[in-house]
Amino acid sequence: MGLVVPKMDEVRVGLIGVGERGIGFVHHFSRIEGARITAICDTDTLVLARAEKAINEYGRDKPAYFSKGDHAYRDLLNRDDVDIVVIATPWAWHHPMAKEAMLAGKHAFVEVPMAGTIEELWDLVDTAELTQRNCMMMENVCYGRDELMVLNMVRQGL
């Protein structure tokens, strides 16, 4: 693609889904210098309140919060103060949210699985190329100590 994204002095983060998996991103981004959570969306007001409590405990600036209905995330996507969107929602929402994020000019980082079909995956590739926005599936188990050890053993023929 030849995609080169200009350097960002501050990465402004929008989080969609802060339940069991997503709350970890509140903690991670709250501790990263140069990152600022500017907007959070979840349809469950209890987990949204938990995220708000965590933000307050870190002493970070208050982000905008969205929770009214299944498509409240679109209000987050329409904001000018969001550079990247992290999607940690139920699987069926991953593809449409990632596509809409890129079409809204945001980089999309999506929990697994990123999509349910090959056609949806190609749709995300096409959208990334069209919008010149990154779209990344966040699969961290590939990089754990045990996984890398096994990969190294396989490469050595053991």
Protein Blocks (a to p, Z undefined) as FASTA:
>chain_A
ZZacdddfbdcdddehjafklmmmmmmmmmpghiacfbdcdfblklmmmmmmmmmmnopa
cddddfedjklmmmmmmpckbfbdcddddfklmmmmmmmmmmnopacdddddfbfbfklm
mmmmmmmmmnopacddddfklmgmklmmmmmmmmnoZZ
